[in-house]
């Protein structure tokens, strides 16, 4: 047998591994085995929550179960927020939250107040119970909806007629007999010789 990175291997029969060698993954600083990118087994998640409910501090749970403190904290935070110990989905995309009702509400808010910000719309969606904290669109999603589905309601189109407000000042053009702004061809240059 030869020692290789702390594990014993039988060179004559490499498939004949002991139980400790059949585990795969990495060893954390506490001596616990984990597989990077994979969720912690449910049995350990349940034990973390049980120990926390007994009043044991997260740092002590971490040492006892040989799970990183960050992992323990994340599982407890998720449990406090959602009541679930189950891990989140691995990969895939988030569920679509921009239902037609949400888009209509965003359009109504923007039409009612063209200067409203995306974060204000997000707050209104929550306050008016159009969405809850689990399915409310992000500020960037709301901005994308405004840009792609609704357009900019606060800026009139260049083709819209623009009546001047009663308090506006007259243009220089139209004063003293000038009907239109000068064009390059209208300007006459005089050559000066030195």
MARBA-3410 file (N, C-alpha, C, O; in Angstrom, 1 decimal):
194
0.8,-1.2,0.0,0.0,0.0,0.0,0.9,1.2,0.0,2.0,1.3,0.6 ~ 0.4,2.3,-0.7,1.1,3.5,-0.8,0.3,4.6,-0.3,-0.9,4.7,-0.6 ~ 0.8,5.6,0.4,0.1,6.7,0.9,0.1,7.8,-0.2,1.1,8.2,-0.7 ~ -1.1,8.2,-0.6,-1.2,9.2,-1.7,-2.3,10.2,-1.2,-3.5,9.9,-1.2 ~ -1.9,11.4,-0.9,-2.7,12.5,-0.5,-3.6,12.1,0.7,-4.8,12.4,0.8
-3.0,11.3,1.7,-3.7,11.0,2.9,-4.6,9.8,2.7,-5.2,9.4,3.8 ~ -4.8,9.1,1.6,-5.7,8.0,1.5,-4.8,6.8,1.1,-3.8,6.9,0.5 ~ -5.2,5.6,1.6,-4.5,4.3,1.4,-5.1,3.7,0.2,-6.3,3.6,0.0 ~ -4.2,3.2,-0.8,-4.7,2.6,-2.0,-3.9,1.3,-2.1,-2.7,1.2,-1.9 ~ -4.6,0.2,-2.5,-4.0,-1.0,-2.8,-3.6,-1.1,-4.3,-4.5,-1.0,-5.2
-2.3,-1.1,-4.6,-1.9,-1.1,-5.9,-2.2,-2.3,-6.7,-2.4,-2.3,-7.9 ~ -2.3,-3.5,-6.0,-2.6,-4.7,-6.7,-4.1,-4.8,-7.1,-4.4,-5.3,-8.2 ~ -5.0,-4.2,-6.3,-6.4,-4.3,-6.6,-7.0,-2.9,-6.3,-7.5,-2.7,-5.3 ~ -6.9,-2.0,-7.3,-7.4,-0.6,-7.0,-8.9,-0.5,-6.8,-9.3,0.5,-6.3 ~ -9.6,-1.5,-7.2,-11.1,-1.5,-7.0,-11.5,-1.9,-5.6,-12.6,-1.7,-5.2
-10.5,-2.5,-4.8,-10.8,-3.0,-3.5,-10.6,-1.9,-2.5,-9.5,-1.8,-1.9 ~ -11.5,-1.0,-2.4,-11.4,0.2,-1.5,-12.1,0.0,-0.2,-13.2,-0.7,-0.2 ~ -11.6,0.6,0.8,-12.3,0.5,2.1,-13.5,1.4,2.1,-13.7,2.2,1.1 ~ -14.4,1.3,3.1,-15.6,2.2,3.2,-15.3,3.7,3.1,-16.0,4.4,2.5 ~ -14.2,4.1,3.8,-13.9,5.5,3.8,-13.5,6.0,2.5,-13.6,7.1,2.1
-12.9,5.1,1.7,-12.4,5.5,0.4,-13.5,5.5,-0.7,-13.3,6.1,-1.8 ~ -14.7,4.9,-0.4,-15.8,4.9,-1.4,-16.5,6.2,-1.4,-17.2,6.5,-2.4 ~ -16.3,7.0,-0.3,-17.0,8.3,-0.3,-16.3,9.2,-1.3,-15.1,9.1,-1.5 ~ -17.0,10.1,-2.0,-16.4,11.0,-2.9,-16.7,12.4,-2.5,-17.6,12.6,-1.7 ~ -16.0,13.3,-2.9,-16.2,14.7,-2.5,-14.9,15.2,-1.9,-13.8,14.7,-2.1
-15.0,16.3,-1.2,-13.9,17.0,-0.6,-14.1,17.0,0.9,-15.2,16.9,1.4 ~ -13.0,17.3,1.6,-13.1,17.4,3.1,-13.0,18.8,3.4,-12.0,19.5,3.0 ~ -13.9,19.3,4.2,-13.9,20.7,4.7,-12.9,20.9,5.8,-12.4,19.9,6.3 ~ -12.8,22.1,6.3,-11.8,22.4,7.4,-12.2,21.7,8.7,-11.4,21.5,9.6 ~ -13.5,21.3,8.8,-13.9,20.7,10.1,-13.9,19.2,10.0,-14.2,18.5,11.0
-13.5,18.6,8.8,-13.4,17.2,8.7,-14.6,16.6,8.1,-14.7,15.3,7.9 ~ -15.6,17.4,7.7,-16.8,16.8,7.1,-16.6,16.7,5.6,-15.8,17.4,5.0 ~ -17.3,15.7,5.0,-17.2,15.5,3.6,-18.4,16.2,2.9,-19.5,16.1,3.3 ~ -18.0,16.9,1.8,-19.1,17.5,1.0,-18.8,17.4,-0.5,-17.6,17.1,-0.9 ~ -19.8,17.5,-1.3,-19.6,17.5,-2.7,-19.9,18.9,-3.2,-21.1,19.4,-3.1
-18.9,19.6,-3.8,-19.1,20.9,-4.2,-20.2,21.1,-5.2,-20.3,20.3,-6.2 ~ -21.1,22.0,-5.0,-22.2,22.3,-5.9,-23.5,21.4,-5.7,-24.5,21.6,-6.3 ~ -23.4,20.5,-4.7,-24.5,19.6,-4.4,-25.1,20.0,-3.1,-24.3,20.4,-2.2 ~ -26.4,19.9,-2.9,-27.0,20.2,-1.6,-26.6,19.3,-0.5,-26.3,18.1,-0.8 ~ -26.7,19.7,0.7,-26.4,18.9,1.9,-27.6,17.9,2.0,-28.7,18.3,1.7
-27.3,16.7,2.4,-28.4,15.7,2.6,-29.5,16.2,3.5,-29.2,16.9,4.5 ~ -30.7,15.8,3.2,-31.9,16.2,4.1,-31.7,15.8,5.5,-32.2,16.6,6.4 ~ -31.2,14.7,5.8,-31.0,14.2,7.2,-30.2,15.2,8.0,-30.5,15.5,9.1 ~ -29.1,15.7,7.4,-28.3,16.7,8.1,-29.0,18.0,8.2,-28.9,18.7,9.2 ~ -29.7,18.4,7.1,-30.5,19.7,7.2,-31.5,19.6,8.3,-31.7,20.6,9.1
-32.2,18.5,8.5,-33.2,18.3,9.5,-32.5,18.4,10.9,-33.0,19.1,11.8 ~ -31.4,17.8,11.0,-30.6,17.8,12.3,-30.2,19.2,12.6,-30.2,19.6,13.8 ~ -29.8,20.0,11.6,-29.4,21.4,11.9,-30.5,22.2,12.5,-30.3,22.9,13.4 ~ -31.7,22.1,11.9,-32.9,22.8,12.4,-33.3,22.3,13.8,-33.6,23.1,14.6 ~ -33.2,21.0,14.0,-33.6,20.5,15.3,-32.6,21.0,16.4,-33.1,21.4,17.5
-31.3,21.0,16.1,-30.3,21.5,17.1,-30.6,23.0,17.3,-30.4,23.5,18.5 ~ -30.9,23.8,16.3,-31.1,25.2,16.4,-32.4,25.4,17.3,-32.4,26.4,18.1 ~ -33.4,24.6,17.1,-34.6,24.8,17.9,-34.4,24.4,19.4,-35.1,24.8,20.3 ~ -33.3,23.6,19.7,-32.9,23.3,21.0,-32.1,24.4,21.7,-31.8,24.4,22.8 ~ -31.8,25.5,20.9,-31.1,26.6,21.4,-29.6,26.5,21.2,-28.9,27.4,21.7
-29.1,25.6,20.4,-27.7,25.5,20.2,-27.3,26.5,19.1,-28.0,26.7,18.1 ~ -26.2,27.2,19.4,-25.7,28.2,18.5,-25.2,27.6,17.2,-24.7,26.5,17.1 ~ -25.4,28.4,16.1,-25.0,27.9,14.8,-23.5,27.5,14.7,-23.2,26.5,14.0 ~ -22.6,28.2,15.4,-21.2,27.9,15.4,-21.0,26.5,16.0,-20.1,25.8,15.6 ~ -21.8,26.2,17.1,-21.6,24.9,17.7,-22.2,23.8,16.9,-21.7,22.7,16.8
-23.3,24.1,16.2,-23.9,23.1,15.3,-22.9,22.8,14.2,-22.7,21.7,13.8 ~ -22.3,23.8,13.7,-21.3,23.7,12.6,-20.2,22.7,13.1,-19.8,21.8,12.3 ~ -19.6,22.9,14.3,-18.6,22.0,14.7,-19.0,20.6,15.0,-18.4,19.6,14.7 ~ -20.2,20.5,15.6,-20.8,19.2,15.9,-21.0,18.3,14.7,-20.7,17.1,14.6 ~ -21.7,18.9,13.7,-22.0,18.2,12.5,-21.0,18.2,11.4,-21.1,17.6,10.3
-19.9,19.0,11.6,-18.8,19.1,10.6,-19.3,19.7,9.3,-18.9,19.3,8.2 ~ -20.1,20.7,9.5,-20.7,21.4,8.3,-20.2,22.9,8.4,-20.2,23.4,9.6 ~ -19.9,23.6,7.4,-19.4,24.9,7.5,-20.4,25.8,8.1,-21.6,25.6,8.0 ~ -19.9,26.9,8.8,-20.8,27.8,9.5,-21.7,28.5,8.4,-22.9,28.7,8.7 ~ -21.2,28.8,7.3,-22.0,29.5,6.2,-23.1,28.6,5.8,-24.2,29.1,5.5
-22.9,27.3,5.7,-23.9,26.4,5.2,-25.0,26.3,6.3,-26.2,26.3,6.0 ~ -24.6,26.2,7.6,-25.6,26.2,8.7,-26.4,27.4,8.7,-27.7,27.4,8.8 ~ -25.8,28.6,8.6,-26.5,29.8,8.6,-27.5,30.0,7.4,-28.6,30.4,7.6 ~ -27.0,29.5,6.2,-27.9,29.6,5.1,-29.1,28.7,5.2,-30.3,29.1,4.9 ~ -28.9,27.5,5.7,-30.1,26.6,5.9,-31.0,27.1,7.0,-32.3,27.0,6.8
-30.5,27.7,8.1,-31.4,28.2,9.1,-32.1,29.5,8.6,-33.3,29.7,8.9 ~ -31.5,30.3,7.8,-32.1,31.5,7.2,-33.2,31.1,6.3,-34.3,31.7,6.3 ~ -33.0,30.1,5.5,-34.0,29.6,4.6,-35.2,29.0,5.3,-36.4,29.2,5.0 ~ -34.9,28.3,6.4,-36.0,27.7,7.2,-36.8,28.8,7.9,-38.0,28.7,8.0 ~ -36.1,29.9,8.4,-36.8,31.0,9.0,-37.7,31.7,8.0,-38.8,32.2,8.4
-37.2,31.9,6.8,-38.0,32.6,5.8,-39.1,31.8,5.2,-40.2,32.4,5.0 ~ -38.9,30.6,4.9,-39.9,29.8,4.1,-40.5,28.6,4.9,-41.5,28.1,4.5 ~ -39.9,28.2,6.0,-40.4,27.1,6.8,-39.9,25.8,6.1,-40.4,24.7,6.6 ~ -39.1,25.8,5.1,-38.7,24.6,4.4,-37.2,24.3,4.7,-36.4,25.3,4.7 ~ -36.9,23.1,4.8,-35.5,22.7,4.9,-34.9,22.2,3.5,-33.7,22.0,3.4
-35.8,22.1,2.5,-35.4,21.6,1.2,-34.5,22.6,0.5,-34.6,23.8,0.6 ~ -33.5,22.0,-0.2,-32.6,22.9,-0.9,-33.3,23.6,-2.1,-34.3,23.1,-2.6 ~ -32.7,24.6,-2.6,-33.3,25.3,-3.8,-33.0,24.4,-5.0,-32.2,23.5,-4.9 ~ -33.6,24.7,-6.2,-33.3,23.9,-7.4,-31.9,24.2,-7.9,-31.4,25.2,-7.7 ~ -31.3,23.1,-8.4,-30.0,23.3,-9.0,-30.2,23.5,-10.5,-30.7,22.7,-11.2
-29.7,24.7,-10.9,-29.8,25.0,-12.3,-31.2,25.4,-12.7,-32.0,25.6,-11.9 ~ -31.4,25.4,-14.0,-32.8,25.8,-14.5,-33.0,27.3,-14.4,-32.1,28.0,-14.1 ~ -34.2,27.7,-14.7,-34.5,29.1,-14.6,-35.6,29.4,-13.6,-36.3,28.4,-13.2 ~ -35.7,30.6,-13.1,-36.7,30.9,-12.2,-38.1,30.8,-12.8,-38.2,31.0,-14.0 ~ -39.1,30.6,-12.0,-40.4,30.6,-12.6,-40.8,32.0,-13.1,-40.4,33.0,-12.5
-41.6,32.0,-14.1,-42.0,33.3,-14.7,-43.0,34.0,-13.7,-44.0,33.4,-13.3 ~ -42.6,35.2,-13.4,-43.5,36.0,-12.5,-44.2,37.1,-13.1,-45.1,37.7,-12.5 ~ -43.9,37.4,-14.4,-44.6,38.5,-15.1,-45.8,38.0,-15.7,-45.9,37.8,-17.0 ~ -46.8,37.7,-14.9,-48.1,37.3,-15.4,-48.8,38.5,-16.1,-48.4,39.7,-15.9 ~ -49.8,38.3,-16.9,-50.5,39.4,-17.6,-51.0,40.4,-16.5,-51.1,41.6,-16.8
-51.5,39.9,-15.4,-52.0,40.8,-14.3,-50.9,41.7,-13.8,-51.1,42.9,-13.5 ~ -49.7,41.2,-13.6,-48.5,42.0,-13.2,-48.2,43.0,-14.2,-47.9,44.2,-13.8 ~ -48.1,42.6,-15.5,-47.8,43.6,-16.5,-48.8,44.7,-16.6,-48.5,45.9,-16.8 ~ -50.1,44.4,-16.5,-51.2,45.4,-16.5,-51.0,46.3,-15.3,-51.2,47.5,-15.5 ~ -50.7,45.8,-14.1,-50.5,46.7,-13.0,-49.3,47.6,-13.2,-49.4,48.8,-12.8
-48.2,47.1,-13.7,-47.1,47.9,-14.0,-47.4,49.0,-15.0,-47.1,50.2,-14.8 ~ -48.2,48.7,-16.0,-48.6,49.7,-17.0,-49.5,50.7,-16.4,-49.4,51.9,-16.6 ~ -50.4,50.3,-15.5,-51.3,51.3,-14.8,-50.5,52.2,-13.9,-50.8,53.4,-13.9 ~ -49.6,51.7,-13.2,-48.7,52.5,-12.3,-48.0,53.6,-13.2,-47.9,54.7,-12.8 ~ -47.4,53.1,-14.3,-46.6,54.0,-15.1,-47.5,55.1,-15.8,-47.1,56.2,-15.9
-48.7,54.7,-16.2,-49.6,55.7,-16.8,-50.1,56.7,-15.8,-50.3,57.8,-16.1 ~ -50.3,56.2,-14.6,-50.8,57.1,-13.5,-49.7,58.1,-13.1,-50.0,59.2,-12.7 ~ -48.4,57.6,-13.1,-47.3,58.5,-12.7,-46.1,58.1,-13.7,-45.3,57.3,-13.4 ~ -46.0,58.9,-14.8,-45.0,58.6,-15.8,-43.6,58.7,-15.2,-42.7,58.1,-15.8 ~ -43.4,59.4,-14.1,-42.0,59.5,-13.6,-41.7,58.5,-12.5,-40.6,58.6,-11.9
-42.5,57.5,-12.3,-42.3,56.5,-11.3,-41.1,55.7,-11.6,-40.9,55.3,-12.7 ~ -40.3,55.3,-10.6,-39.2,54.5,-10.7,-39.5,53.0,-10.6,-40.6,52.7,-10.1 ~ -38.7,52.2,-11.2,-39.0,50.7,-11.1,-39.0,50.2,-9.7,-39.9,49.3,-9.4 ~ -38.2,50.7,-8.8,-38.2,50.2,-7.4,-39.5,50.7,-6.7,-40.0,50.0,-5.8 ~ -40.1,51.8,-7.1,-41.3,52.3,-6.6,-42.5,51.4,-7.1,-43.4,51.1,-6.3
-42.4,51.0,-8.3,-43.4,50.1,-8.9,-43.3,48.8,-8.1,-44.4,48.2,-7.8 ~ -42.1,48.3,-7.8,-42.0,47.0,-7.1,-42.6,47.1,-5.7,-43.3,46.2,-5.3 ~ -42.4,48.3,-5.0,-43.0,48.5,-3.7,-44.5,48.5,-3.8,-45.2,48.0,-3.0 ~ -45.0,49.2,-4.9,-46.5,49.2,-5.1,-47.1,47.9,-5.3,-48.2,47.6,-4.8 ~ -46.4,47.0,-6.1,-46.9,45.7,-6.4,-47.0,44.9,-5.1,-48.0,44.1,-4.9
-46.1,45.1,-4.2,-46.2,44.4,-2.9,-47.3,45.1,-2.0,-48.1,44.3,-1.4 ~ -47.3,46.4,-2.0,-48.3,47.1,-1.1,-49.7,46.8,-1.5,-50.6,46.7,-0.7 ~ -50.0,46.7,-2.9,-51.3,46.5,-3.4,-51.6,45.0,-3.5,-52.7,44.6,-4.0 ~ -50.8,44.2,-3.0,-50.9,42.7,-2.9,-51.1,42.1,-4.3,-51.8,41.1,-4.5 ~ -50.6,42.8,-5.4,-50.5,42.2,-6.7,-49.6,41.0,-6.7,-49.8,40.0,-7.3
-48.5,41.1,-5.9,-47.5,40.1,-5.8,-47.1,39.9,-4.3,-47.5,40.8,-3.5 ~ -46.5,38.8,-3.9,-46.0,38.7,-2.6,-44.5,38.7,-2.7,-43.9,38.8,-3.7 ~ -43.8,38.6,-1.5,-42.4,38.7,-1.5,-41.7,37.6,-2.2,-40.5,37.7,-2.5 ~ -42.4,36.5,-2.5,-41.8,35.3,-3.2,-41.9,35.4,-4.7,-41.1,34.8,-5.4 ~ -42.8,36.2,-5.2,-43.0,36.2,-6.7,-43.0,37.6,-7.3,-43.3,37.8,-8.5
-42.6,38.6,-6.5,-42.5,40.0,-7.0,-41.3,40.1,-8.0,-40.3,39.6,-7.7 ~ -41.5,40.7,-9.2,-40.4,40.8,-10.1,-39.3,41.7,-9.5,-39.6,42.6,-8.7 ~ -38.1,41.5,-9.9,-36.9,42.3,-9.5,-37.0,43.6,-10.2,-37.8,43.8,-11.2 ~ -36.3,44.6,-9.7,-36.3,45.9,-10.3,-35.8,45.9,-11.7,-36.4,46.5,-12.6 ~ -34.8,45.0,-12.0,-34.3,44.9,-13.4,-35.4,44.3,-14.3,-35.5,44.6,-15.4
-36.2,43.3,-13.8,-37.3,42.7,-14.5,-38.3,43.8,-14.8,-38.9,43.8,-16.0 ~ -38.7,44.6,-13.9,-39.7,45.7,-14.1,-39.1,46.6,-15.1,-39.9,47.1,-16.0 ~ -37.9,47.0,-15.0,-37.3,47.9,-16.0,-37.4,47.3,-17.4,-37.7,48.0,-18.4 ~ -37.1,46.0,-17.5,-37.2,45.3,-18.8,-38.6,45.3,-19.3,-38.8,45.5,-20.5 ~ -39.6,45.1,-18.5,-41.0,45.1,-18.9,-41.4,46.5,-19.4,-42.1,46.6,-20.4
-40.9,47.5,-18.7,-41.2,48.9,-19.1,-40.6,49.2,-20.5,-41.3,49.8,-21.3 ~ -39.4,48.7,-20.7,-38.7,49.0,-21.9,-39.3,48.2,-23.1,-39.5,48.7,-24.2 ~ -39.5,46.9,-22.9,-39.9,46.0,-24.0,-41.4,45.8,-24.2,-41.8,45.8,-25.3 ~ -42.2,45.8,-23.1,-43.6,45.5,-23.3,-44.5,46.7,-23.2,-45.5,46.8,-23.9 ~ -44.0,47.7,-22.5,-44.9,48.9,-22.3,-44.3,50.1,-23.1,-45.1,50.9,-23.6
-43.0,50.3,-23.2,-42.5,51.4,-23.9,-42.4,52.6,-22.9,-42.8,52.4,-21.7 ~ -41.9,53.7,-23.3,-41.7,54.8,-22.5,-42.9,55.7,-22.5,-43.0,56.5,-23.5 ~ -43.7,55.6,-21.6,-45.0,56.4,-21.6,-44.7,57.9,-21.2,-45.6,58.7,-21.5 ~ -43.6,58.2,-20.6,-43.4,59.5,-20.1,-42.9,60.4,-21.2,-43.0,61.7,-21.1 ~ -42.3,59.9,-22.3,-41.8,60.6,-23.4,-42.7,60.6,-24.6,-43.0,59.5,-25.1
-43.3,61.7,-25.0,-44.1,61.6,-26.2,-43.3,61.3,-27.5,-42.1,61.6,-27.5 ~ -44.0,60.7,-28.4,-43.3,60.3,-29.6,-42.9,61.5,-30.4,-43.5,62.6,-30.2 ~ -41.9,61.4,-31.3,-41.5,62.6,-32.1,-42.6,63.0,-33.1,-42.5,64.1,-33.6 ~ -43.5,62.1,-33.3,-44.6,62.4,-34.3,-45.8,63.0,-33.6,-46.8,63.4,-34.3 ~ -45.8,63.0,-32.3,-47.0,63.6,-31.6,-47.0,65.1,-31.8,-45.9,65.7,-31.8
-48.2,65.7,-31.8,-48.2,67.2,-31.9,-47.9,67.7,-30.5,-48.3,67.2,-29.5 ~ -47.1,68.8,-30.5,-46.6,69.3,-29.2,-47.1,70.7,-29.1,-46.4,71.7,-29.5 ~ -48.3,70.9,-28.5,-48.7,72.3,-28.3,-47.8,73.0,-27.3,-47.5,72.3,-26.3 ~ -47.5,74.2,-27.5,-46.6,74.9,-26.5,-47.4,75.3,-25.3,-48.6,75.8,-25.5 ~ -46.9,75.2,-24.2,-47.6,75.6,-23.0,-47.8,77.1,-23.0,-47.0,77.8,-23.6
-48.9,77.6,-22.2,-49.2,79.0,-22.3,-48.1,79.9,-21.7,-48.0,81.1,-22.0 ~ -47.2,79.4,-20.8,-46.1,80.2,-20.2,-44.8,80.1,-21.0,-43.8,80.6,-20.5 ~ -44.8,79.5,-22.2,-43.5,79.4,-22.9,-43.2,80.7,-23.6,-44.1,81.6,-23.9 ~ -41.9,80.9,-23.9,-41.5,82.1,-24.5,-41.4,81.9,-26.0,-41.1,80.8,-26.5 ~ -41.7,82.9,-26.8,-41.6,82.7,-28.3,-40.2,82.5,-28.7,-39.2,82.9,-28.1
-40.1,81.8,-29.8,-38.8,81.5,-30.4,-38.2,82.8,-31.0,-39.0,83.7,-31.3 ~ -36.9,82.8,-31.2,-36.3,84.0,-31.9,-36.8,84.0,-33.3,-36.9,85.1,-33.9 ~ -37.0,82.8,-33.8,-37.5,82.7,-35.2,-38.9,83.2,-35.2,-39.7,82.8,-34.4 ~ -39.3,83.9,-36.2,-40.6,84.5,-36.3,-40.7,85.9,-35.7,-41.7,86.5,-35.8 ~ -39.6,86.3,-35.2,-39.5,87.7,-34.6,-38.8,88.5,-35.7,-37.8,88.0,-36.3
-39.1,89.7,-35.8,-38.5,90.7,-36.8,-38.5,90.1,-38.2,-37.5,90.4,-38.9 ~ -39.5,89.5,-38.6,-39.7,89.0,-40.0,-38.9,87.8,-40.3,-38.9,87.4,-41.5 ~ -38.2,87.2,-39.4,-37.5,85.9,-39.7,-38.5,84.8,-39.5,-39.0,84.6,-38.4 ~ -38.8,84.1,-40.6,-39.8,83.0,-40.5,-39.2,81.6,-40.2,-39.9,80.8,-39.6 ~ -38.0,81.4,-40.5,-37.4,80.1,-40.3,-35.9,80.3,-39.8,-35.3,81.3,-40.1
-35.4,79.3,-39.2,-34.0,79.4,-38.8,-33.1,79.4,-40.1,-33.4,78.8,-41.1 ~ -31.9,80.1,-40.0,-31.1,80.1,-41.1,-30.5,78.8,-41.5,-30.3,77.9,-40.6 ~ -30.3,78.5,-42.8,-29.8,77.3,-43.3,-28.4,77.7,-43.8,-28.1,78.8,-44.2 ~ -27.5,76.7,-43.9,-26.1,76.9,-44.3,-26.1,77.7,-45.7,-25.2,78.5,-45.9 ~ -27.0,77.3,-46.6,-27.0,78.0,-47.9,-27.4,79.4,-47.9,-27.1,80.2,-48.8
-28.2,79.8,-46.8,-28.6,81.2,-46.7,-27.5,82.1,-46.1,-27.6,83.4,-46.3 ~ -26.5,81.6,-45.5,-25.5,82.4,-44.9,-24.5,82.8,-46.0,-24.0,82.0,-46.7 ~ -24.2,84.1,-46.1,-23.3,84.7,-47.1,-22.0,85.0,-46.4,-22.0,85.6,-45.3 ~ -20.9,84.6,-47.0,-19.6,84.9,-46.4,-18.9,86.0,-47.3,-19.0,86.0,-48.5 ~ -18.2,86.8,-46.6,-17.4,87.8,-47.3,-15.9,87.5,-47.2,-15.5,87.3,-46.1
-15.3,87.5,-48.3,-13.8,87.2,-48.2,-13.1,88.5,-47.9,-13.3,89.5,-48.5 ~ -12.2,88.4,-47.0,-11.3,89.5,-46.6,-9.9,89.2,-46.9,-9.4,88.1,-46.5 ~ -9.3,90.1,-47.7,-7.9,89.9,-48.0,-7.0,90.8,-47.2,-7.3,91.9,-46.9 ~ -5.9,90.3,-46.8,-4.9,91.0,-45.9,-3.7,91.3,-46.7,-2.7,91.9,-46.2
END
